[in-house]
Amino acid sequence: MKAEQIQALMAGLVVLAAIVAGTVLILSGHDTYIGIGLIVIVAGYLGIDLVPWIPLGRNQKRKPPPG
């Protein structure tokens, strides 16, 4: 595996662990606000748009440089 593939795999595993942990916190009834916050932070980092007109995270559309 190339270094880029390993980095993508590790990032995916960290994101999966954060989403699972947030879901477990919400479903167990303990620390619900922390679970929701964890999922919101991960969603924002990945650029998941909660509503189409508010881009979040690093997947924002950028205008190409002029020229």
C-alpha positions, 0 to 999 in steps of 0.5 A, a space after each residue: 500500500 502507498 502512503 496516501 492509501 494508508 493515510 486515507 484508511 487511517 482517517 476512515 477508521 478514525 471517522 468510523 470510530 468517532 461516529 460509532 462512539 457518538 452513536 453509542 453515547 446517544 443511544 445509551 443516554 449518557 453524555 448525549 450532548 457530547 455524542 451529538 457534538 462528536 458527530 457534528 464535528 466529524 460531519 463538519 470535518 468531512 464536509 457533509 452538508 447538513 443543508 445544501 446551501 451551507 457547505 461545511 468542512 473541507 469539501 467547499 466549492 472554490 472558484 478557480 483562480 482567474 487567468 
